[in-house]
Amino acid sequence: MQSWLFIPAPPLDLYIEHFFLYQNLVSGHARERMLPDGHIELVIDLREQSNFWYKHDDPTTAHNVQRGWISGVHRNYITLEAAQGASMLVVRFRPGRILQILGMPAQEIAGQVVLLDELWGPAFEDLRNGLLERPTAPEKFAWLEQFFFRKIQYAGGGNPVIDFAIDRLQTLSTAAGIAAIVEKTGYSHKHFVSLFHQHLGVPPKVFSRILKFQHAVRQLESTFGAPDWSALSYSCGYYDQAHFINEFKSFSGFSPSFYLEKRGKYLNYLPVD
């Protein structure tokens, strides 16, 4: 497999973290579990094949997506069929900026995988055809960058209240922390939650839990040998080890020890069979 990473130029980098292209995927498993990380991602498949994904609470019903799709913020894991030989381009959006790109609230696609043919129609056809016509990774990235520069031309900046809240939630992950953020904004709690939901796709408490879970995942990724579970629980902001295990299972479907044993090559992608 070959892969390339591209960071878009300013001011597009305020909206998009990166573009990622991989070609001729080689996978040693049939399915993988994608864990929630609080981000929205857009995927363009450069083949003409179907891809299948499964909801956490309905593991037997296959949902078919092809050509291109956008995956909203998920509160739970989803399962993907590993697409052997796949070539795909992934756009990873910054939290809180999708409203400017899509022109629609993030909550409308939360927990969903939406086809880009349905969302953008002929505009997506033009974008994808342009990518297929350009043979090299730099050419594909340049074409994609131009497309999104046009998207943000009249978008304006992000919402400063949301930007402030996201920044503070990186360090304040308790309910008391959220209350302090709301007080700083001068908004009512109800209005703040509604605004946050609109821009992030989930309420602030859920987003905070996802951030805490992701901190735990990164801690496990850098762990070698048997971890001190109690110390790890407290370092990630959990009340105790039982709280940590329950939250980890809630988001991943697995215990932390099982995750540590079965973790895959890529962060937030866990081989399951």
C-alpha positions as a printed Julia matrix, in Angstrom:
273×3 Matrix{Float64}:
   0.0     0.0     0.0
   1.13    3.53   -0.77
  -0.08    6.56    1.18
   0.33   10.34    1.17
  -0.63   13.04    3.69
  -1.28   16.66    2.73
  -1.91   19.71    4.94
  -3.97   22.34    3.09
  -2.75   25.92    2.86
  -4.21   28.77    4.95
  -6.98   29.67    5.44
  -8.3    26.23    4.45
  -6.28   24.67    7.26
  -8.66   26.37    9.71
 -11.41   24.09    8.42
  -9.56   20.93    7.36
  -6.84   19.11    9.29
  -5.51   17.11    6.35
  -6.1    15.15    3.18
  -4.98   11.52    3.16
  -4.65    9.36    0.05
  -3.97    5.63    0.06
  -3.77    3.24   -2.86
  -3.91   -0.55   -3.15
  -4.88   -1.25    0.45
  -3.6    -4.53    1.85
  -5.43   -5.8     4.91
  -4.98   -8.98    6.92
  -8.55   -9.0     8.22
 -12.09   -8.95    6.83
 -13.61   -6.32    9.11
 -12.44   -3.52   11.35
 -14.09   -1.46   14.05
 -13.82    2.33   13.72
 -13.91    4.08   17.08
 -15.55    7.49   17.66
 -13.09   10.39   17.76
 -15.29   13.5    17.5
 -14.33   14.26   13.88
 -16.28   14.34   10.64
 -14.58   12.73    7.66
 -15.29   12.74    3.94
 -14.17    9.77    1.86
 -13.89    9.55   -1.92
 -13.51    6.05   -3.34
 -11.47    6.07   -6.54
 -12.92    2.69   -7.6
 -16.39    1.65   -8.76
 -17.14   -0.84   -5.99
 -19.49   -1.14   -3.05
 -18.35   -0.7     0.54
 -20.29   -1.95    3.55
 -20.57   -0.7     7.11
 -22.58   -1.82   10.15
 -24.06    0.04   13.1
 -22.91   -0.9    16.59
 -26.42   -1.97   17.63
 -27.22   -3.84   14.39
 -24.13   -5.83   13.38
 -25.94   -7.97   10.8
 -27.48   -5.29    8.55
 -25.03   -4.11    5.9
 -25.26   -0.5     4.7
 -23.91    0.01    1.2
 -21.89    3.11    0.26
 -19.89    3.78   -2.88
 -18.04    6.49   -4.83
 -18.03    8.97   -1.96
 -19.58    9.63    1.44
 -19.32   11.76    4.55
 -19.3    10.2     8.0
 -20.75   12.37   10.76
 -19.68   12.37   14.4
 -20.55    9.0    15.93
 -21.33    8.33   19.57
 -20.49    4.65   19.17
 -18.2     2.51   17.07
 -19.16    1.35   13.6
 -17.85   -1.72   11.79
 -16.39   -1.56    8.28
 -15.62   -4.27    5.79
 -11.94   -4.0     4.9
 -11.79   -3.03    1.23
  -8.88   -5.03   -0.14
  -7.05   -3.19   -2.93
  -8.97    0.01   -2.24
  -7.75    3.45   -3.29
  -9.41    6.26   -1.36
  -8.99    9.92   -0.52
  -9.96   11.03    2.99
 -10.7    14.61    4.12
 -10.56   15.13    7.88
 -12.45   18.23    9.05
 -11.65   20.2    12.16
 -14.3    19.94   14.89
 -16.84   22.74   14.75
 -16.14   23.81   11.15
 -18.38   21.56    9.09
 -21.27   24.05    9.06
 -19.19   26.41    6.92
 -18.3    23.6     4.5
 -21.68   21.88    4.16
 -23.99   24.77    4.86
 -25.99   22.46    7.11
 -25.86   21.7    10.86
 -23.5    18.92   11.92
 -26.3    17.29   13.9
 -28.13   16.47   10.65
 -25.43   13.96    9.7
 -24.45   12.86   13.23
 -24.31    9.08   13.55
 -24.84    8.71    9.8
 -22.87    7.94    6.65
 -24.29   10.09    3.83
 -23.6     9.6     0.13
 -21.96   12.58   -1.56
 -23.94   11.94   -4.74
 -27.06   12.74   -2.7
 -25.49   15.63   -0.81
 -23.7    17.49   -3.63
 -25.11   15.97   -6.83
 -23.31   17.06  -10.04
 -20.73   19.03   -8.04
 -19.47   15.79   -6.52
 -19.4    14.12   -9.94
 -17.16   16.93  -11.22
 -14.92   16.69   -8.15
 -14.5    12.94   -8.39
 -13.95   12.94  -12.16
 -11.26   15.58  -11.7
  -9.51   13.38   -9.15
  -9.65   10.37  -11.47
  -8.18   12.43  -14.33
  -5.16   13.47  -12.25
  -2.65   10.62  -11.94
  -0.38   11.79   -9.12
  -1.02   12.46   -5.44
   0.11   16.13   -5.61
  -2.24   16.76   -8.53
  -5.16   15.14   -6.73
  -4.46   17.17   -3.57
  -4.27   20.41   -5.57
  -7.62   19.69   -7.25
  -9.25   18.85   -3.93
  -7.78   21.95   -2.32
  -9.21   24.17   -5.06
 -12.64   22.61   -4.55
 -12.68   23.37   -0.83
 -11.23   26.84   -1.28
 -14.33   27.6    -3.34
 -16.49   26.09   -0.59
 -15.13   28.48    2.06
 -14.93   31.58   -0.17
 -18.05   33.07    1.39
 -18.13   30.96    4.55
 -16.61   33.4     7.01
 -14.72   32.23   10.08
 -15.79   29.78   12.72
 -18.0    30.63   15.65
 -15.73   32.09   18.39
 -17.92   30.68   21.17
 -17.61   27.18   19.71
 -13.87   27.58   19.16
 -13.49   28.69   22.78
 -15.58   25.77   24.03
 -13.63   23.18   22.05
 -10.34   24.59   23.31
 -11.49   24.52   26.92
 -12.96   21.03   26.65
  -9.5    19.74   25.79
  -8.59   20.34   29.43
 -11.91   20.61   31.28
 -13.73   17.33   30.8
 -16.13   17.21   33.74
 -19.68   18.5    34.03
 -18.32   21.27   36.25
 -15.94   22.21   33.44
 -18.8    22.48   30.96
 -20.76   24.64   33.39
 -17.75   26.95   33.7
 -17.53   27.24   29.91
 -21.23   28.09   29.64
 -20.83   30.78   32.29
 -17.9    32.3    30.38
 -19.93   32.52   27.15
 -22.76   34.45   28.8
 -25.28   32.16   27.1
 -27.99   30.18   28.82
 -27.15   26.5    29.21
 -29.95   25.54   26.8
 -28.78   27.95   24.09
 -25.15   26.9    24.45
 -25.99   23.2    24.15
 -28.14   23.88   21.08
 -25.35   25.89   19.42
 -22.74   23.26   20.27
 -24.97   20.49   18.92
 -25.43   22.44   15.69
 -21.68   22.87   15.1
 -20.3    19.6    16.52
 -23.13   17.15   15.93
 -23.32   16.03   19.57
 -23.96   17.82   22.89
 -20.93   19.14   24.83
 -21.11   16.4    27.45
 -20.94   13.68   24.8
 -18.11   15.45   22.97
 -16.23   15.77   26.25
 -16.62   12.04   26.88
 -15.29   11.29   23.4
 -12.25   13.51   24.02
 -11.56   11.69   27.28
 -11.94    8.31   25.55
  -9.54    9.4    22.82
  -7.0    10.45   25.43
  -7.24    6.93   26.85
  -6.82    5.37   23.39
  -3.66    7.4    22.76
  -2.32    6.41   26.17
  -2.88    2.75   25.32
  -1.24    3.16   21.92
   1.95    4.29   23.63
   1.79    1.52   26.25
   4.22   -1.39   26.15
   3.86   -4.22   28.61
   1.26   -4.44   31.37
  -0.19   -0.99   32.18
  -1.03    0.33   35.61
  -4.77    0.44   35.0
  -5.57    2.47   38.08
  -2.97    5.14   37.28
  -4.05    5.23   33.64
  -7.69    5.69   34.66
  -6.92    8.71   36.82
  -4.51   10.23   34.28
  -7.3    10.18   31.7
  -9.73   11.93   34.05
 -11.91    9.0    35.12
 -13.22    8.65   38.67
 -11.83    5.15   39.07
 -10.9     2.05   37.11
 -14.5     0.79   36.91
 -15.63    4.11   35.41
 -12.78    3.94   32.89
 -13.65    0.39   31.81
 -17.37    1.17   31.46
 -16.71    4.25   29.34
 -14.17    2.42   27.18
 -16.63   -0.4    26.54
 -19.37    2.12   25.77
 -17.36    3.64   22.92
 -15.42    0.64   21.61
 -17.47   -2.4    22.59
 -14.33   -3.9    24.14
 -12.53   -3.73   27.44
  -9.27   -1.71   27.53
  -7.25   -4.9    28.04
  -8.84   -6.55   25.0
  -8.18   -3.42   22.93
  -4.55   -3.44   24.02
  -4.22   -7.06   22.93
  -5.98   -6.68   19.56
  -5.11   -3.11   18.52
  -4.26   -2.65   14.88
  -1.74   -0.65   12.92
  -3.82    2.52   12.72
  -5.25    4.6    15.55
  -9.0     4.09   16.07
  -9.19    1.14   13.67
  -9.4    -2.22   15.39
  -9.36   -5.53   13.46
 -12.27   -7.71   14.55
 -12.18  -10.72   12.18
